[in-house]
Amino acid sequence: MKIGFGITGAGHLLLESVELLESLMTKHDVTVLLSAAGEEVLKMYGLYERIARITGGYYNELVKEKDQKFSFPITGRFSLGKYDAFIVSPTTSNTIGKIVNGIADTLITNAVAQSGKGQIKTYIVPVDIEYGDVDTVLPSKLELGLCQKCDICEAASSCPGDAITPGIEIDLLKCEGCGACAVSCPFHAISAGKVITIHMRDIDIENTNKLHQFIGVEVVEHPSKLIERFEF
């Protein structure tokens, strides 16, 4: 099968989505589409290289939004029905808000729109799927309460991306998610993989519910649910 796989800028369910992608690529041709935010967040969580290593070749490309400009020529494949399925996982509330309102001004939302025109089944894994609270994992974070403001910051010295301003913050747009800073800091002032609880907004859940009305779109609660769908 030929599968399109879109990744947007959510940390929640991101690792599980990468694991799904890796599983799919053992049996299918998979074109990976990264939104601008998706590329940034993958790097923050140290997952970008896992995708870069397994992509390459026709219908197995790694397609970045920044390289597609504003016309998103790659999405022409979807309107022409060149894929058997399109998966978007994880899908941010911003992306879903645009989809349900017919806005197609990003790589992923345009690919969803063109999939509809090409009659390609689209599977969407939202990060905001039900009311209430959800636990999510943060990228690397400088815990100021533990930082000793050392004259020589071991964490900053070990950072290959020069992402750490000692005693102030980690610039996540420079962070590569390698974890070297957390290992190097003798005071454990860098947290990686910290779990926090966030509350789902009503409007985001309502938009997710609207997706159920779209012909050719299936809402899936977790990336793992899709592995069994494509195990052939």
Secondary structure as the mmCIF struct_conf table of DSSP 4:
data_model
#
loop_
_struct_conf.conf_type_id
_struct_conf.id
_struct_conf.beg_label_comp_id
_struct_conf.beg_label_asym_id
_struct_conf.beg_label_seq_id
_struct_conf.end_label_comp_id
_struct_conf.end_label_asym_id
_struct_conf.end_label_seq_id
STRN STRN1 LYS A 2 ILE A 7
BEND BEND1 GLY A 9 GLY A 9
BEND BEND2 GLY A 11 GLY A 11
TURN_TY1_P TURN_TY1_P1 HIS A 12 LEU A 13
HELX_RH_AL_P HELX_RH_AL_P1 LEU A 14 LEU A 24
TURN_TY1_P TURN_TY1_P2 MET A 25 LYS A 27
BEND BEND3 HIS A 28 HIS A 28
STRN STRN2 ASP A 29 LEU A 34
HELX_RH_AL_P HELX_RH_AL_P2 ALA A 36 MET A 44
TURN_TY1_P TURN_TY1_P3 TYR A 45 GLY A 46
HELX_RH_AL_P HELX_RH_AL_P3 TYR A 48 ILE A 54
BEND BEND4 GLY A 57 GLY A 57
TURN_TY1_P TURN_TY1_P4 TYR A 58 TYR A 59
BEND BEND5 ASN A 60 ASN A 60
STRN STRN3 LEU A 62 LYS A 64
HELX_RH_AL_P HELX_RH_AL_P4 GLU A 65 GLN A 68
TURN_TY1_P TURN_TY1_P5 LYS A 69 SER A 71
HELX_RH_3T_P HELX_RH_3T_P1 PRO A 73 THR A 75
HELX_RH_AL_P HELX_RH_AL_P5 GLY A 76 SER A 79
TURN_TY1_P TURN_TY1_P6 LEU A 80 GLY A 81
BEND BEND6 ASP A 84 ASP A 84
STRN STRN4 ALA A 85 THR A 91
HELX_RH_AL_P HELX_RH_AL_P6 SER A 93 VAL A 100
TURN_TY1_P TURN_TY1_P7 ASN A 101 GLY A 102
BEND BEND7 THR A 106 THR A 106
HELX_RH_AL_P HELX_RH_AL_P7 LEU A 107 LYS A 117
TURN_TY1_P TURN_TY1_P8 GLY A 118 GLN A 119
STRN STRN5 LYS A 121 PRO A 126
BEND BEND8 VAL A 127 VAL A 127
BEND BEND9 GLU A 130 GLY A 132
STRN STRN6 ASP A 133 VAL A 137
STRN STRN7 LYS A 141 LEU A 142
TURN_TY1_P TURN_TY1_P9 LEU A 144 LEU A 146
BEND BEND10 ASP A 151 ILE A 152
HELX_RH_AL_P HELX_RH_AL_P8 GLU A 154 SER A 158
TURN_TY1_P TURN_TY1_P10 PRO A 160 GLY A 161
STRN STRN8 ILE A 164 THR A 165
TURN_TY1_P TURN_TY1_P11 PRO A 166 ILE A 168
STRN STRN9 GLU A 169 ILE A 170
TURN_TY1_P TURN_TY1_P12 LEU A 172 LYS A 174
HELX_RH_AL_P HELX_RH_AL_P9 ALA A 180 SER A 184
TURN_TY1_P TURN_TY1_P13 PRO A 186 PHE A 187
STRN STRN10 ILE A 190 SER A 191
BEND BEND11 ALA A 192 GLY A 193
STRN STRN11 VAL A 195 HIS A 199
HELX_LH_PP_P HELX_LH_PP_P1 MET A 200 ARG A 201
HELX_RH_AL_P HELX_RH_AL_P10 ASP A 202 LEU A 211
TURN_TY1_P TURN_TY1_P14 HIS A 212 GLN A 213
BEND BEND12 PHE A 214 PHE A 214
TURN_TY1_P TURN_TY1_P15 ILE A 215 GLY A 216
STRN STRN12 VAL A 217 VAL A 219
BEND BEND13 GLU A 221 GLU A 221
TURN_TY1_P TURN_TY1_P16 PRO A 223 PRO A 223
HELX_RH_AL_P HELX_RH_AL_P11 SER A 224 ILE A 227
HELX_RH_3T_P HELX_RH_3T_P2 GLU A 228 PHE A 230
#
